[in-house]
Amino acid sequence: MRQRDHGLAPITPIRRRLVTDEVIDRLIVAIAIGALPPGHRLVEESLAAEFGVSRVPVREAMRELWLQGILSSSPGRGWKVAAFDDRQIREVCSVRISLETMLLAEAMPRLRADPSRFAEIDRALDEIRKGAADGNVEQVQRADVDFHRAALSVAEHSLGLGIWEGISRQVLIIFGLEIRSHPELDAVVAQHEELRRFLAEGNPSDLASVLREHITGWWPSSEDQPEHHNESDNWEMKHVSIA
């Protein structure tokens, strides 16, 4: 008997999706380290040439970042890096505090019952230390996100972690704002060493306040926030080009 044709096309765009994700990752890093500052105009054709890819994944990447509020767009003016204002930062931070409090409340008993589960957390902490020692801001930023991801993953709460991953790009960019306003990388190391100790030994009832201080304690009042400068407008994408 002839199998019925349901009209389903073969699944072929996987490689393109991987390229799109890589373009997104490179753009996020460039924005996070301040190489692409707020207001910087992004040209689809130029980015495609710099990355050595077609315009399709670049267009898809920018549309996705626009949906997340990381890029802005206006008719006839193309794409620009959006500025994160105080309200947006506090929204992302409040979501982080709620999510991380919930997930770490579940993770802490597991970590204490089986200290070997600190392995990934400690690996990320070592990367923060190494990045700080080398003055490598990008490494510190990535390792900061990895530290929190590793700790939250111990909760084994796939939905909660998935929601957290959904804001991880904004988290990386906001952390970049923190680094640029308070560039002492040694302080970042100390903050994460302190959080690591709390996860192992702290009073769980203090979790929410500890996370609130860890996540938002650095952010100044609106009148003290640093101004954004466009000194990197001529920065070339080759610095984060796709391998």
Summary of the structure (lengths in Angstrom):
residues: 243
radius of gyration: 20.1
end to end distance: 48.2
largest distance: 74.4
contacts: 680
relative contact order: 0.16
helix: 68%
strand: 4%
